[in-house]
Structures are given as structure tokens and as C-alpha cells.
Amino acid sequence: MTVWSELTGQAGAIAVLRAAAVVASRRTVTDADEQASGDETDSAARAFAASTQQMTHSWLITGPPGSGRSNLAYAFASALLSGDPDGDERTTAQVGARSHPDLQVLATEGVIIKRDDVRDIVKRSHYAPSIGRHRVIVVEDADRMTEQTSNFLLKELEEPPERTVWILCAPSEADLIPTIRSRVRSVRLALPSIADVADLLVRRDGIDPIVAERAAREAQSHIGMAHRLATSAEARDRRHETLRTTLAIRSVSNAVNAAARLLAIAGDDAKAISELRDAEERDNALRSLGIAPGQAVPPALRSQLKALEDDQKRRATRSLRDGIDRILVDLSSLYRDILMEQLGTGAELVNRELSAEIGRAAEGSTSADSLATLDAIQTARTRIESNVAPTLALEAMLVQTIRRPDRVGA
């Protein structure tokens, strides 16, 4: 087992980052030898210059949602911190628990990454490594930085500390400002195949192969969502209800009611994800403050719990938005299937278990209707990202899905 073993479908990206980790470990040895000998030759300088083409101080890992950007970032961090291109068990465990003293993580539970968060992490980037060979800073969802925040980070990327490595993660290079893109080395990830994701679920999580294949297919190779669908019957039921609710729309009133129901489903999904985590965080906070279960919180400590609750509310807002977006992605897969049926391509359906309903929907509309619906779904995603009220965006989108009752089979 190596630090790269549980990554799937990204052989090219792994090769690039592992090669960089090899160079980083050799460079550290070369630097130590140079200091010991005092005046070692130009060969060390030439080796260093060559190595910079493989190892650099700032990286950008891009790829579609679910491709494993953050997993790859932490695997790379483990390799750098351990000094072993394949990592070691102790360092990997510390990185997994986010407890390694030379690892800093900037991840937002809200909609955006604030400038104050970046300011704090920049200060920490100047600390010398304590036990590792490098200080590594992972910025998840770097696309959530505002322009002001990005410009603040840019100054740090221009003149980084010698032993600090920045690893940014974002869906695409276009999500970051051009000046940051010019100062990082990009590694692009592909969406893994359904077979690769299913194999990972079977190998890593012990999921039944049939369940794993269905989860990977319905998640459209999104690794995190595939794991959730494979391990949660409630998540599978909510997804199924989403698709059936949309297929049943026959009028504007149906569309309005369906929008309310989809929003409720997204809320239930978000609550299922965050409820248990919120309770655990509160219990841990009370324990760390020395407050016994059931004991009243002293006034002097209430501000700390209030800050935790505020963070949880921001996370809930983001979770709801993510849940709505996931519903829209699922609906895109549904109308993609309908379009494939109408065009007679013979392509495999994403929602194979609804093949009868998809066939009837295909007969009750035209390919132009399906294309218009797919456009409406994308428009809804854009509107919600622009802070349009989700209910209004969903209603406008679902009106486009209305099909004539006389053309849809019973």
C-alpha cells in the first residue's frame, strides 16, 4: 500500500506528482550535503535547476467535481511531508486526521473563502517545518476565493518561503484569476470511469459489486456521491423521488409544487449530512471547555459556542446549495437519457432502472424539447450561483419540463 493506492483513474496526474515528490526528497538531501561540504560544485546547482521543472512551490489541481482533487492533494502532501515518494504510514495517518504539524488546510464551510482566513494561513506559511521536510498548505475549493482574497494570496505565491509548498484545488483553471494561474503548475484530472469508481467502492469500502456499479453510474463517476449512494438507502430513495417527481410534471401548478418538493429534498439531504457532524462538534467543544453534559454554559464561554453555531449555519447554507446543485446534475442525467432515447443512439442509460419511464417521456416529447430542458437546467444552476432565490430558479426550470398529457403514455 502506498499513499497513492486509493486514488483511481488518475494515473497521469499521479505520475506527475510522484515524480515531483521524488525530486523534492532528493533536493533535500542535496541541500544537506552542500551545507556539510561548504563549496560543492556547480553540479548541485545544475541538478537543482533541472529539478525545478518537476518540483515547484505552488500547484493547482483541477478537475470536475468528484474526480478526487482534494484526495490527490493530500496524497501529495503526505509524500512531501514524509520525504518518501510513496509516503509512510505514520505521516499518512496524520495527514488524514489533519493533525500533522507541518500541514495547514484552508477549507471553507461557507459559500466563499474570506480574506481573514487567507491572512491567517499566510502567516503560518512562514513557519519553518518542524518535523517534515516541507510545510504544505492545501487550499480546498480555491475557486471560492473572492478577487480581493485571490489578490492577497497572489502576493504570497510571488515570494514564497523556501520550504513551503502551496497546493490549490479548483474545478478548472478559469475559476482562478489569471495572475494566480501564471504562478502555479497545473495538474488536470479526468473524470474516472464508472468501472474505476465501482472497483474503488468494492476494494476500499467492501460494497457489493452490483450496488457499487449502480452507485457509480448514478453518481456519474463522482467518487464522493457514489460512496454516499452506495452506503445510504435514504440518499438513494431521495434521488429516485427527485427523478420521478420531475417526470410527473404535466402543468404549471405541478411544476410549482415540484419545485417546493425538490427544495425540501435538498434540505433533507443537507440536514442528513450536517446534523450528526454538528452534534459531534458541539459535544467536542463543550468537552474542550470543561462543560459537563447538561451543565449550563457560563456567560463567558457563550461567545465561543456562538461562533461555532455561526460556522455551522454557514456550512448549512453551503450544504443546501450543494444539494440543490446535485439535484440539477441528476436531472441533467435524466434528460440526457431521454434525449439519447429520442435520437436512438443506443447509448447506455445513466438511470437504467427508470428505463420504462424514460421511454414514455421520450415518446411524449421531441429532442428539441429535451435540449431546451437541458439548457433550462444549466440556466438554473447559473442563476442559483448568482444568488437568485432557489425556489424561483427551480420553478422557472421545471416549467420547461412540462409535457403534453395526451402524448405521454400511462
N, C-alpha and C positions, 0 to 999 in steps of 0.2 A: 504494500500500500504506500502510495506517495501522496503528496499534498494535492496532486492533480487528478487522483483516481476517480473522484466522484463528480468530475465535470464531464459533460457529454456533448458530442457533436461539435467540438471546437478545437480540433487537432492543430489547425494552423495557428490560431491565437496562442494556444498553449506552447507551441514550439517557439514562438517569438519571445514570450515572457520567460520561459525556462532558459533560453539562451541568454537573455539579459541577466537572469539570476546567476548563471554560471560566470558571466563576465564580472558581475558585482562581487562575487565571492573571491575571484582571482585578483581583482583590483585591490581588495582589502589586504590580501597577502602581499602584493607587490608594494603597496604603500608602506607596510610594516618593514619589509626588507630594506626599502630605500632609506627609511629613517634610521635603521640599525647600521647600515653601511656608510651613510653620510653622503657620498658622492657617486652613487651608481650612475651609470652611463645614460646615453640618450636612448638606449633600447627600451627602458622603462617608460620614457616619455612617448616613444612611438607606439608602444603597446597600449598606453593609456589613450592616446588619440584614436587608435583603431577601435578600442573598446567603446568609446562614446557613441559610435554608430549603432551599437547594440543596446547599451545601457544609458539611460538619461535620468534626469532628476524629476521629470514630470511626464505623466502618462494619461491618456484618455482612452477609456474602454467604452466603446459604443456598440449598440445592438438593440434589436427590438425587445419590447417587454417580454420577460420570461426566458430570455436567451442565456441568463446566468451571469450578467455583468458583475454584480457585487460578489458572487461566489468566486469568480475568476480573480477579482481584485484582492480578496482575502487570501486566496491561494498564493498569489504573487507576493503579498505581504509576508506570509509565512515563510516562503522561500528566502526572501531578503533578510528577514529578521533572524532566521536560523543560520544563515550563511551556507545552507545546503540547497542546491537547486531543486531537490525533491522534498525539502522540508524535513522536520523531525517531529516526533510525536508530541513532545512537551510544548514546543512552540506552536504547533498547530492547535493544540487544545487551548492554549492561552489566547490565541487569535480568535478561535471560535467563541470563546467566552468574552471576548473584547477586554481581556484583563492584562494583556502584555504591556509592560511599562513603556515600551518604545512604539506602541501603536496608538494613534489618535484617529477617532472616527467622527466625521461630521455628517450626521443623518438627520433630516428634519421629519418631525411627525406632523407638521403643518403643511400648508399649501406652498409656502416659499421658505427659502433659507435666508435668515436675517443677517444683516451686516455685523451685528454684535457677535453672532455665533462664529463668523469667519474671523473676526478680530481676535477672539479668544484662541482659536485654533492656530492662527498665525503666530501668536506669542509662543505657544507650545512648540511650534516647528523649529524654534531656535534653540531648544534644549538639546544638549549633546545626548547621543544614545547612552543608555545606562547599562544594558546587558546585551543588546543586539548589535549587529554590525551597522544598522541604519535606524533612523527614526522614520517611520512610514505613516503617512496621513492619507486616509481613504475618505473621499467625499462622495457619498452616495447621492444620486439624483442631483447632480451638478446643474442640470437644466432648470432646477427650481430656484437658482440664484437670480436675483434682480440684476439689472445692469449696473446699479451702484455697487452691489455686493461683488459682482464679477470684476469690476474695475479695481476694487480693493484687493482682491485675490491676485489680480494681474501683477501688481507691484511685487508681490512675494515670488511669483513664478519667474520674474525677470532677474532677481538676485537671490536665489535660494541658498540656505545653509548647505555646507559641503556634504553632510551625511544625511540630509533629509530627502525623502522621495515622496512626491505627491502622486496619488492615483485617483483620477476623477472618473466618474461613471455617468453616462447620459445616453439617451436613446440614439442620438445622432450628433455629428459634429456641428450641424446647423443650429443646434439648441444652445450653443455657447457663442459668445462674442468672438469676432474674427481674431482679435489680438490674443486671446487665450488659446485659440486653436493653433496659432502660429508658434506657440511656445510649449506645446506638448507633442509627444509622439502618440499617434493614434493606433489603436488595435481594434479592428472591426470584427464583431461576432456575427455569425449567421444563425438563423433560427434552426435549432436542431430538428431532426426528422421525428415523426411520430414514433417510429420504431426505436430510435435512440432514447427518447423520453420514457417510453414504456419499459425499455430494458433497465433504465436507471431506477424506476419505481420498483421493479421486481427485485433488482440486485441490492438496492440501498434500503428499501423500506419493507421488503417482503410482501408486496402487493400481489394478489392473484393476477396472472398474466392477462386474462380476459378483461378484468376490471382496469388493469393498468393501460391496456390498449385503448379502451373506450375513454378513459380519463384523458389520456394524451391526445387523442383525436378531438374530443370535445373542447379541450383547452387550447387546441391549435398549436401544440408544442410549447405552450407557456409552462415552464417547469414548476413554478410555484403553484399556479392554478391547477395543474394536473395532479399535484400531490394533494391539494385540498379536495378535489373532486373524488380522488381515489380513496380518501380516508374519511370523508364526511358524507353520509347519506342525506343529511339535511341540505348540504350545498348542491348535491345532485338534484334533489327534489325542487329546490328553488330555481335552478337553471331550467329544468323541464317545464315548470309552471310559466316561466318567462316566455318561452317559445310558444307554448300552447295558448297563452293569453293573447299574444300578438296575432297568431293565426286565426283567432276567433273574431277579430275586429271586422264589423260589417257596416258601421255607421260612425258619425262624428261623436255621438254620445258614447259608443263603445270605446272610441279612441281616448276620450277624456277619462273614462273610468279605468281604462287600461293604464294610462299614464300614472294615475294615482296608485294603482296596484304595483306597477313596476318600481315606483319610488319607494313604496313600502317594502318590497322585496329587497331592494338595495339597502334600505335601512336595517332590515333584519339580518342581512348578510354582514354588514359592517358591525352591528352590535354583537353578533356571534364571535367575530374576530377580536373585538376590543374588550368585551365585558370581563372575561376571565383575566386578561392581562391587566386591566385597570385595577381589579380587586387585589391581584398579587402585588402590584406596585404600591398600592395604599398600605397593605399589610407590611410590606418591607420598609416603607417609610416610617410607619408607626413604630416598628421594632427598632429601627436605627435611632429613633428619637427617644427610645426608652419608655414608650407608652404601651401599657398592657392592653390586651383586647377588652373592649367595653369601657375602658377608662376615658374620662373626658379629656379633650385636648386642651392643654393650657393656652391661654391667650397669646403668650409669647411665641408659641410654635405654630399658631394657626396660619401665619403668612406662608410658611413653608408648604403646608398642605394645600393652601390656596394656589400656590404656584404649580404644584403637581396637578391639581384639578384643571387649571387653565391649559396646561400642556395636553392633558387628556382630551379636553374639549376640542383643541386644535387638531389633535390626531383623529378624533371622531369625524370632524368636518372633512378631513382628507380621506378617511376611510369610506365615507359616504360617496364622495366624488369618484373614488376609485371603483366602488361598487357599481355606480351608475355607468361608468365607462365600460366596465366589464360586461354589463348587460347589453350595451350597444355593440360591443365586439361580438357577443353571442348572436345578436340579431343580424349582424353583418354576415355571419356564417350561415344563418338560416336562409337569408335571401340570396346568398351566393349559391346555396344548394338549389333553391327554386330556379334561379337563372340557368344553372347547369342542366337541370331537367328540361327547361324550355328550349335550350339550344341543342339538346340531345348530344352532349359531348361524351357521355359515358364516364365522366369523372367520378371518383369515389365521393360519396356524401360525407360531410363532417358530422351531420346529425342523422346518421344511418337509422337510428331507432325510430325516427319520425318519417320514414320514407313514404308511408301511405299518405300522411297529411301533406307532405311536401309535394307529392304527385298531384293531389287535388288542388293545392294552391297554384301549382304551375299551370294546370288546365284552366283555372279561373282568372288568369291574368296573362299579360303579354311580357315578353322580355324587356320591352321599353318600360313597363310598369316596375319591373324588378330593378332595373337600372336606376330609375327615378327614386325608388325606395332606398337603395344603397347610397345614393347621393344625399338623401334626406338624413340618413343615419350619420353620415360624415359631417353634415352641417350641424346636427345636434351636438356632436362631440365638440366641434369648434365653438359653438355658442356657449356650452357649459364651461369650457376652458376660459371663456371671456366673461365669466360670472353672470351669464344670463340665468334667471331662475330655472332650476332643473325641470320643474313641473311644466312650465311654458315650453321649454325646448322639447320635452318628450311629447307633449300634446301635438305640437306642430309636426313633429316627425311621424307620429303614429297616424295622423290623418292621412298621410301619404300611403299608408299600408292598406287602406280601405279597398276591398274587392267587391264586385257586384255579386250579391247573393245568388242570382239566377245562373251565374257561371261557375260557382263553386260547388263541388259535389258534397253530398251529405256525409 
